[in-house]
Amino acid sequence: MKIFLLCVLVLLALLIGAYLYRVLQGPTIFDRVLGLNGISTKAILLLIVIGMYFERVEMFVDISTGYALLNLVGALAVAKFLEQRGLP
């Protein structure tokens, strides 16, 4: 089971790298925001899998829930800013 979880961790890290490419090379601000949201989603999954690996899921679920709330507030703040700025 530990080997499977390590493979999942590596796969999630690779997916975060793909999203990071979108953040750095995105032609528009919307691509960059979507890339950051994707990174945040994969980081939440990464935290849960790390919790499963160390057999402390309850602690990592609490951490990932807090991180998800921060991600939500951040995405709403960026959306509000872009709406006020008048970008299409």
PEUR-V25293 format. One record per run of one state. SS is the DSSP state (A for helix, B for strand, O for the rest). FROM is the first residue (numbers start at 1). LEN is the number of residues. If there is no record, write none. Layout:
ss=SS from=FROM len=LEN
ss=SS from=FROM len=LEN
This chain:
ss=O from=1 len=1
ss=A from=2 len=24
ss=O from=26 len=3
ss=A from=29 len=25
ss=O from=54 len=3
ss=A from=57 len=29
ss=O from=86 len=3
